[in-house]
Amino acid sequence: MGTELARSLSSDHDVVIIEQNKMVATKLRNEIDCQFILGNGASTAVLEAAAVRKAGLLIAVTETDEVNIISCMLGKRFGVDKTVARLRNSEYTHGKHILHNELMGIDYIINPERVAGEEIAHFILNPGIIESDYYAGGRVHLSGYRVDKGFPFINKKLQNIKMPSGSIICTIIRGDEVILPGGGDVLLEEDEIYVLGKTSNRATLFWGAKKEVSNQRVVIAGGGRVGLQLAQLLEQSPSAPHHIKVIDKDGDHCEEISEELKYTQVYHGDVTDVQFLKNIHINETDIFVAVTGDDEINLLSTMLARKMGAQRTVSEVIRQDYQLILSSIGIDKVVSPRLLTATIIMRLVRTDNIVSMSILRDGKVQLMEAVIAQGSAIDGKRLKDIGFPKGVLFGAVAREEKIIVPDGNQRIYAGDRVVVFMLPEHADRLAGIFSTGKFRNIGSFPALHKFNVGKNL
């Protein structure tokens, strides 16, 4: 996670990495243009050597909660403006713990497993939709769909599809290809499509999801932090699945987590054992979730579950290079705790006119919401005259109370709030032109919201 953050930040910011493992630091020196300090991030001397007194943001994401806490406490003493800590132990984030956030010197707490669990729970509890989000103060809604067999508009050109009023198909993902479509593009089976439209018309945005999708039988492979929190989140939901099963290979751990769950069935077994999967009736499963913490086991178990009759599959991925494999074999949802957490932390690096930034489909496409600044060179210009690079598509313009789905003749004015889909390489340039009209780098991942001190992410 630290590597992911440093790689993203280093192009636009001065980054210092504190790393205790000499081999890791040596490897990263060849990959990332940063300053490296070898040592413990909870050491006063090491922090001083990293010039922590000049830092605007300190991010502590080691594997040890206590090291992260001490790093933030010291950082605050040295005058760091914002501190972020990755904390996994719920004792530090819930209940009446004696150390509250302010005392620990932590402005933002993030739990990667909780973030991953919430992402998967949202997918399970919203069947038929692979993505859902809101923009422009809640007035614009994004929905993502998978084009399955029987989808009513397969092999049709977009220009021949009657869309709900005020909505547009902004992105098509076809395997590894990202298409920001025009009217002549055709929808194919297994495409993933993203539809942007007025929230008031949200019900009609489900125009493609006619197929009834069940989410009542859920099997979770892995009873670790992600699996346990996912089961708890599902149990707490008003629309909770009727049957939830958790499988773990550690018998003692099964006993422990069964005491923390209300009605979830906990099984001791091997999720790669075909006979075991038959015994728990995997063929009747609506959604199979692999969150064992081991990418190879996740990959094999999801393949077996799908082959044996599970309707949909979700897999956690730790190694970034495995995401391509998981997607190509038909995994319905791929979740990376590291990428999700890094994305949220990166949102703290913000510019005033960038309202939010979302990353879709494992980083293949980004969505930026921005307010056009006063003095921007694009103020008053038609979109087709601005000369945006290929790979940029304007999805919506919010102007006072109006929501506009723009075409090339639409003029953009200072104060407009725009929602734009883009390939990741254009994020920095667009952020610059929205603020000043000049192409310049000002940060790829602005903050989604301005959080209050001490708020848990």
C-alpha positions, -999 to 999 in steps of 0.1 A, spaced: 0 0 0 28 24 8 43 16 -26 10 23 -43 7 56 -26 43 67 -32 41 58 -69 9 78 -73 21 108 -53 57 111 -65 49 126 -99 34 157 -84 48 159 -48 80 156 -28 77 122 -12 99 107 15 96 69 21 106 55 55 112 18 51 128 -6 76 135 -34 52 167 -27 33 159 -51 4 125 -35 -1 140 0 -1 167 -10 -26 141 -25 -49 118 6 -47 147 30 -54 148 17 -89 110 21 -94 100 53 -77 116 88 -78 115 95 -40 138 101 -12 143 70 10 151 69 47 161 35 61 146 30 96 116 27 119 88 52 113 81 53 150 116 67 157 120 104 165 155 104 149 142 87 117 113 111 114 137 141 119 160 126 92 129 125 69 124 163 75 90 156 90 87 191 103 83 203 67 57 177 58 21 185 50 9 149 52 21 119 71 7 85 61 15 55 83 5 22 67 29 -3 82 16 -37 91 16 -28 128 -11 -6 143 10 5 172 38 17 149 13 37 129 -2 53 160 32 63 174 43 77 140 12 99 138 16 110 174 51 121 168 42 137 134 16 159 152 42 169 178 65 179 149 37 200 134 24 178 105 -9 192 92 -26 159 84 -19 124 95 -34 91 83 -31 58 100 -40 23 89 -55 6 119 -69 -30 118 -76 -36 155 -112 -26 161 -103 -18 197 -87 14 185 -116 25 163 -148 13 182 -161 14 217 -147 33 246 -111 30 240 -90 52 263 -71 66 233 -93 87 211 -82 100 177 -71 134 188 -50 120 216 -34 96 192 -26 124 168 -46 108 140 -68 129 117 -79 100 95 -82 63 103 -86 37 76 -92 0 79 -84 -18 46 -104 -49 55 -135 -28 64 -132 -9 32 -131 -42 12 -159 -57 32 -181 -27 25 -173 -27 -12 -183 -64 -15 -214 -60 7 -226 -31 -16 -222 -54 -46 -241 -83 -29 -269 -61 -16 -274 -43 -50 -279 -73 -74 -277 -65 -111 -255 -34 -105 -217 -36 -105 -212 0 -96 -233 28 -80 -223 63 -70 -236 99 -68 -223 132 -80 -233 169 -83 -246 169 -47 -266 137 -53 -284 150 -84 -264 127 -108 -262 90 -104 -238 65 -119 -249 28 -125 -227 0 -138 -242 -31 -155 -229 -63 -170 -243 -72 -204 -254 -107 -199 -271 -131 -223 -307 -119 -228 -297 -82 -223 -323 -64 -245 -298 -42 -264 -270 -67 -274 -255 -60 -308 -273 -27 -310 -256 6 -318 -259 32 -290 -275 57 -314 -304 32 -318 -310 27 -281 -336 49 -265 -321 60 -233 -340 75 -204 -342 113 -204 -310 129 -192 -288 98 -192 -259 86 -213 -237 55 -216 -203 69 -207 -180 39 -207 -179 4 -221 -153 -20 -207 -146 -49 -230 -120 -72 -216 -89 -50 -212 -102 -24 -236 -118 8 -223 -142 25 -248 -155 61 -242 -183 55 -268 -199 73 -296 -233 66 -313 -217 41 -336 -204 18 -309 -222 -15 -304 -230 -34 -271 -217 -69 -270 -223 -98 -245 -200 -96 -215 -194 -59 -219 -195 -38 -187 -213 -5 -192 -216 26 -171 -246 48 -173 -247 84 -159 -280 102 -155 -303 123 -133 -309 108 -99 -346 116 -102 -347 92 -131 -327 65 -113 -355 39 -115 -354 41 -153 -316 36 -153 -322 -1 -146 -335 -3 -181 -309 -31 -190 -311 -51 -158 -344 -69 -166 -330 -103 -155 -339 -112 -119 -307 -117 -99 -309 -135 -66 -286 -127 -37 -302 -148 -10 -275 -176 -8 -240 -163 -1 -209 -184 6 -178 -166 19 -145 -184 16 -122 -171 43 -131 -161 78 -104 -136 83 -108 -99 88 -125 -93 54 -147 -124 56 -159 -118 91 -166 -81 86 -185 -89 54 -207 -114 71 -214 -89 99 -223 -62 74 -246 -85 56 -263 -96 89 -269 -60 98 -285 -50 65 -323 -46 63 -321 -66 31 -298 -93 44 -294 -125 24 -314 -154 39 -285 -179 39 -249 -169 47 -221 -194 50 -185 -188 60 -158 -213 54 -124 -213 71 -96 -239 72 -87 -232 109 -111 -251 132 -103 -230 163 -109 -198 143 -142 -212 131 -153 -215 168 -142 -179 175 -160 -163 146 -192 -183 151 -195 -166 185 -194 -132 167 -220 -140 141 -258 -142 147 -272 -166 121 -243 -171 97 -234 -208 94 -196 -214 99 -179 -244 83 -145 -258 89 -131 -270 55 -110 -265 24 -125 -243 -2 -104 -260 -29 -118 -294 -20 -144 -304 -46 -162 -329 -24 -164 -304 5 -179 -278 -19 -205 -304 -30 -213 -312 6 -222 -276 13 -243 -274 -19 -222 -249 -37 -244 -255 -68 -272 -237 -50 -251 -206 -43 -261 -172 -56 -229 -154 -48 -195 -170 -39 -169 -147 -23 -133 -156 -20 -114 -136 6 -89 -160 20 -60 -137 19 -42 -160 -6 -46 -150 -43 -40 -185 -56 -66 -200 -34 -90 -173 -43 -84 -179 -80 -88 -217 -77 -119 -216 -54 -138 -191 -76 -131 -212 -107 -143 -243 -89 -174 -225 -75 -183 -211 -109 -178 -245 -126 -199 -263 -99 -229 -239 -103 -224 -207 -83 -242 -180 -102 -218 -151 -95 -183 -148 -80 -164 -122 -61 -126 -124 -54 -102 -104 -33 -69 -98 -50 -37 -88 -33 -11 -89 -61 -19 -63 -87 -7 -85 -116 -34 -111 -108 -63 -87 -114 -61 -93 -152 -63 -131 -146 -93 -128 -123 -112 -106 -147 -105 -127 -177 -119 -159 -162 -153 -144 -156 -151 -131 -120 -180 -108 -115 -163 -85 -90 -126 -81 -82 -118 -62 -50 -83 -50 -39 -81 -38 -3 -48 -22 -11 -61 -3 -41 -93 8 -24 -74 21 6 -48 38 -14 -75 55 -35 -92 69 -4 -60 82 11 -50 98 -21 -82 118 -21 -67 138 8 -43 154 -18 -68 178 -33 -72 210 -52 -100 234 -44 -119 230 -77 -118 192 -79 -148 179 -60 -143 142 -63 -124 115 -82 -136 79 -86 -116 49 -100 -136 24 -120 -128 -12 -129 -94 -16 -112 -81 18 -124 -89 13 -161 -110 45 -162 -115 75 -139 -143 98 -132 -137 134 -122 -162 159 -108 -149 194 -109 -161 230 -107 -149 252 -136 -128 280 -120 -131 317 -126 -105 327 -151 -103 293 -167 -95 295 -204 -124 272 -212 -150 296 -197 -177 302 -224 -163 278 -249 -181 250 -267 -168 215 -258 -159 207 -294 -137 239 -297 -117 232 -265 -96 204 -280 -97 178 -252 -75 148 -259 -90 115 -271 -101 94 -242 -121 122 -225 -159 122 -224 -182 147 -207 -211 129 -190 -230 157 -172 -230 194 -165 -247 207 -134 -256 244 -138 -276 259 -109 -306 236 -108 -302 221 -143 -285 188 -152 -273 188 -188 -261 158 -208 -238 178 -231 -230 174 -268 -201 190 -287 -220 223 -290 -226 227 -253 -208 257 -238 -190 255 -204 -190 284 -180 -172 292 -148 -191 278 -119 -204 248 -138 -199 215 -121 -189 189 -147 -187 151 -145 -161 137 -168 -150 102 -177 -114 98 -188 -85 74 -193 -62 77 -162 -33 94 -181 -55 125 -187 -64 131 -150 -36 156 -142 -40 176 -175 -78 179 -170 -74 190 -134 -51 218 -147 -73 230 -175 -104 231 -152 -86 254 -128 -66 276 -150 -71 265 -186 -35 255 -188 -23 219 -190 -3 213 -158 1 186 -132 -18 193 -100 -25 158 -86 -42 127 -99 -64 118 -69 -81 148 -53 -101 143 -21 -137 131 -24 -148 150 7 -133 174 32 -134 152 63 -135 164 99 -106 158 122 -109 124 138 -134 109 113 -130 73 104 -128 65 67 
